[in-house]
């Protein structure tokens, strides 16, 4: 797997390079700002871009705006945002437009290196990796929050679905049966007006559709 990293902190950037290369991934370039990121992506066309939100020169939302450019110009390229912050406007746009090959993780909540590497591989393979806290913050900031239709248990199931967990994974996390999870999932789809469809990412759409402002 070929990766471009964009992170303005030199120590963290070099640490990520060593971590990914130690896991057998090829870091084709590591850069410190959004302009260099777009240049590197154009030059290498990697399988995955791992980037921060706040980078020079203004340290506000350069990374996310670059991610939107990447997804428009290279729709099949996987993008995983690794940040300390949830930047509402552009994060909502990034996550709402397409669910395949997208991730948003919070640095402070990455507690297991193995899970982090698995998330990278999942996103690179076209899956999704979303921190439930990031999802919760974005959902709370959107108008007319449809989550009010859901029961507390259904909200728990929905957040675990947003992490990319299967029914079995949700069942393990909540210590309930898979059949109970299936019933919750069907209820969520119904309450959120998601009719049956042949869509591999329908589970994640149950969360991400609300991120469209």
N, C-alpha and C positions, 0 to 999 in steps of 0.2 A: 504494500500500500504506500503510495507516494503522497507526502503531506507538505503543505506550506503552513508555517506558523507565523502569526502576527501578534506580537506582544511587546509593549514598550519597556517593560522592566527587564533589564539585561539578565539578572539572576534567574528570574522565572523563565525567561525565554530559553536560556541555556539549560536550565533544569528540564524543561519540557523536551528539548532536543535529545538530551541523554535518555530520558525516560522512554520516549517513543522509539528511538534507535535501539535501546536495550530490549524492547519488545518485538523487534524484528521489522519495524516500519522504516521507510526511507524518508527522511526529512530532506527534501530537495532544496529548501531555502527557509531561513528564519529571518524575519524583518521586524522593524520597530515602529512603522507608521503605515497609514492607510495607502498612501501613494505608492510606497514600495510594495505593499501587499498586492495591489492591482497589477503592478509591473511583473511581480513574481508569478502571479496566477496566469497572466498572459504568456509568460515565457515558458512555464513548466506544465500548465494545465494538469494540476495534481488531481488525485482521487478525492482528497479531503483538504479543506481549509480549516485550521484551528485558530480562532482569533479572539482578541479582547474587544470590549466595547469602546473604552476610552483610551485614545491614542493621540499623539501630537498631530496638529499644533495646539488645538484647543482643549484636548482631553475631555471631550463631552460625548459625542456619539459617532466619531469618525469610523470606528470599526463596524458598527452596524450599518451605516450608510454604504460602506464598501461591500458588506455582505449582500446588500440588496442589489448593488451593481453586478456582483458576481453571479447571483441567482438569475438575473435578467440576461446576462451575456452568455453564461454557461449553465443552463437550467439543470443539467444532469450532475453538476459538481456538488458534492456534499459539503455542508458548512456546519461547523459546531462552534457556537459562541461559548467562551469560558470567561466569565466576568464576575466582579464583585457586586455588580449593579444590575437591576432590571430597568432598562430604558424603555419606557412605555411605547412611545410613538412608533419607532422603527422596529422594535421587537415585535409588536403586534402585526405590523405589515409583513415582516419576514416570516412569522409563524403562520399567518393566515393565508398567504398566497399559495403555499405548497407544503404538503406535509412529508414528502419523501426526501430523505437525506438531509434532515435539519435537526440540530440539537441546540439546547440552551441550558447550560449548567452554571451554577454559582460556585465560585472558587472556594468560599468558606464552607460549603456543604459537601465538597468532595472529600469523603473520609476514607475511601478505599481505592487504592491504585488499580487493583484488578478490575473493579467495577468501572472505573474511569476508562481504562483501556478497552473494556468490552463495549462501553458506550461509543467510543471512537469507531470501533469496527462496525457496530450496528448502524451508525449513521452513514459510514462509508459504503455500506452494503445497501443503502436506500431506506433504512429504518429511521426511527426517531428516538431522541433521548432528551427528555425535558425534566428539569428539576421541578418537583411539585410546588416548591415555594415560589419559584418564578412564575409558574402558571397561576398560582393563587393570587399573587400580586397583580398580574395582568387582568385576571378575571374581576377582581375587586374594583379595578379602575375603569372598567367598561360600563357603559350605560345599559339600563334595562337588563340586568344580569339574569339570564335564564336559569342560573343555578338555584334560584329561589324555588323552582318547581321540584327540586330533588330533595329526597330525605337525607339525613346526615350520613347514613350508610352508603347511599348512592353517590354522595360527594366523595367519600373515601375511595370507593371503587373507581370513580372517574379520575381522581388524581393518580391512582396507581396505573390506570390505563394510559394516562398521559406520559408516564415514565417509560412506556413501551412494554409493560408486563402483559403476559398472556393470562388467560383465565386461571391457569394453574398457579402462576406467579401471584396473582391477586388473592387467590384462595389461601396460599401459604402465608402471605403477609397479614391477612385478616383472620386467619385460623377459622375459615369456613369452607364448606364443600364447593367443588367446581360447579355443581348444579345450582347452588345458591348464587354464585357469581354470575352464571349465565342468565338467571332471572333478573338480577340487578342490571346487567348490561342491556338486556332487552327493554327493561323499564326506562333506563336512561335514554336509549334511542327514541323510545316512544314520547317521553316527556320533552325531549329536545327537538321533536319534529324531524327526525332523521329516518325516512322510510327505508325499507330493505333495498339494498343495491349491491352490485358486484364491485366492491371497492376495497382494496387491501388496506386502505388507511381510514376506513370509516370510523374505527375505534378512536383514533386520534382526532378526527374531525369533530367528534362529539365534544371535545374540549376547544379545539382551535377555532371553530366557526365563530365563537363569541369574541375573538380577538379582533375581528373586523370592526373598526370604530364606527 
